Amino acid sequence: MVNESAPAVDVTDLHVQRGKHPVLHGLSVSVPRGVVVGLLGPSGCGKTTLLRTIVGVQVVQSGTVTVLGREAGSASLRHRVGYVTQDASVYDDLTVRQNLQYFRAVLGAPRSDVDRVLTLTDLTSQAGQLVGSLSGGQRSRVSLAGALLGSPDLLVLDEPTVGLDPLLRVELWTLFHQLAASGTSLLVSSHVMDEASRCDRLLLMRDGEILADDTPAGLLASTGTADTEGAFLALIARHPLAGPGDGSHS
Ligand SMILES: Nc1ncnc2c1ncn2[C@@H]1O[C@H](COP(=O)(O)OP(=O)(O)OP(=O)(O)O)[C@@H](O)[C@H]1O
């Protein structure tokens, strides 16, 4: 059904405007299969907008976005792509298990999937608890558990570790790598630069453009820096923003 040899995501010359504001200006990028790719960049640079185009919920002005060899948003991708938004998409007045049973039924995933994703996200002991009574970190894990139902080939996660304590963040990154090892492709956005070293590949984004697409080690080597934050600053210095009135997008 989906093209098994195509990259997880292939974006070419993408232009997206939100309201009257151009957000992505001819962005091209490719996300390989079976690895954890980090999409990093400052708040407002367009990460969520790019993720929205990949899951097919964003109107685009021009360009192509191909996911698993299909046009983004195609009906055949619906069960193959899991998306976790920044705000947990869960029902507070249902228990954790009831939320997942509901999403499972909508997706048509196997019944056994509910227990599988509860275990994966370490929520088994909270399964009977109302989601409204959970901590913020637990709520976001329920959202992640929902996205894991049906074992999608691509997981698109928008700032999944925001607001989590360091221990939970480490546990989540371990889970992301377990999923990648079993063949899932993951695209994970973050504006926390210290999460970069946890990714197999990095996309550094600034003002609607990709400044770098490399491994963490490759990025440090090419910029001669000791950490991702330094690398990002070095890249920004190399690519100064164009000023107003010079015909650029800014
Ligand atoms: N619904 C909208 N209407 C108009 N402009 C929007 C809308 N949503 C976002 N924008 C603008 O688009 C730009 C990119 O926003 P986006 O949410 O993609 O950034 P981001 O990198 O994900 O930021 P953050 O890390 O804070 O979530 C911002 O300037 C933002 O103000």
The ligand as an SDF file (V2000), in Angstrom:
LIG
                    3D

 31 33  0  0  0  0  0  0  0  0999 V2000
   -3.1520   29.9360   12.9430 N   0  0  0  0  0  0  0  0  0  0  0  0
   -2.2070   30.8070   12.6160 C   0  0  0  0  0  0  0  0  0  0  0  0
   -2.5010   31.9420   11.9430 N   0  0  0  0  0  0  0  0  0  0  0  0
   -1.5570   32.8270   11.5960 C   0  0  0  0  0  0  0  0  0  0  0  0
   -0.2510   32.6670   11.8990 N   0  0  0  0  0  0  0  0  0  0  0  0
    0.0930   31.5750   12.5800 C   0  0  0  0  0  0  0  0  0  0  0  0
   -0.8460   30.5870   12.9810 C   0  0  0  0  0  0  0  0  0  0  0  0
   -0.1950   29.6160   13.6370 N   0  0  0  0  0  0  0  0  0  0  0  0
    1.1120   29.9680   13.6540 C   0  0  0  0  0  0  0  0  0  0  0  0
    1.2810   31.1380   13.0190 N   0  0  0  0  0  0  0  0  0  0  0  0
    2.5680   31.8320   12.8330 C   0  0  0  0  0  0  0  0  0  0  0  0
    3.3900   31.0220   12.0320 O   0  0  0  0  0  0  0  0  0  0  0  0
    4.7550   31.1210   12.4790 C   0  0  0  0  0  0  0  0  0  0  0  0
    5.2900   29.7170   12.7140 C   0  0  0  0  0  0  0  0  0  0  0  0
    4.5590   29.1220   13.7710 O   0  0  0  0  0  0  0  0  0  0  0  0
    4.8120   27.5970   14.2080 P   0  0  0  0  0  0  0  0  0  0  0  0
    3.7680   27.2490   15.2280 O   0  0  0  0  0  0  0  0  0  0  0  0
    4.9180   26.7470   13.0070 O   0  0  0  0  0  0  0  0  0  0  0  0
    6.2560   27.7320   14.8970 O   0  0  0  0  0  0  0  0  0  0  0  0
    7.0240   26.7270   15.8620 P   0  0  0  0  0  0  0  0  0  0  0  0
    8.4460   26.7320   15.4030 O   0  0  0  0  0  0  0  0  0  0  0  0
    6.3350   25.4160   15.9060 O   0  0  0  0  0  0  0  0  0  0  0  0
    6.9150   27.4450   17.2660 O   0  0  0  0  0  0  0  0  0  0  0  0
    6.8350   26.7980   18.7620 P   0  0  0  0  0  0  0  0  0  0  0  0
    8.1560   26.1380   19.0230 O   0  0  0  0  0  0  0  0  0  0  0  0
    6.6110   28.0060   19.6250 O   0  0  0  0  0  0  0  0  0  0  0  0
    5.6730   25.8600   18.7670 O   0  0  0  0  0  0  0  0  0  0  0  0
    4.7560   31.9890   13.7160 C   0  0  0  0  0  0  0  0  0  0  0  0
    5.1690   33.2840   13.3280 O   0  0  0  0  0  0  0  0  0  0  0  0
    3.3130   32.0020   14.1450 C   0  0  0  0  0  0  0  0  0  0  0  0
    2.9790   33.2200   14.7570 O   0  0  0  0  0  0  0  0  0  0  0  0
  1  2  1  0
  2  3  1  0
  2  7  2  0
  3  4  2  0
  4  5  1  0
  5  6  2  0
  6  7  1  0
  6 10  1  0
  7  8  1  0
  8  9  2  0
  9 10  1  0
 10 11  1  0
 11 12  1  0
 11 30  1  0
 12 13  1  0
 13 14  1  0
 13 28  1  0
 14 15  1  0
 15 16  1  0
 16 17  2  0
 16 18  1  0
 16 19  1  0
 19 20  1  0
 20 21  2  0
 20 22  1  0
 20 23  1  0
 23 24  1  0
 24 25  2  0
 24 26  1  0
 24 27  1  0
 28 29  1  0
 28 30  1  0
 30 31  1  0
M  END
$$$$
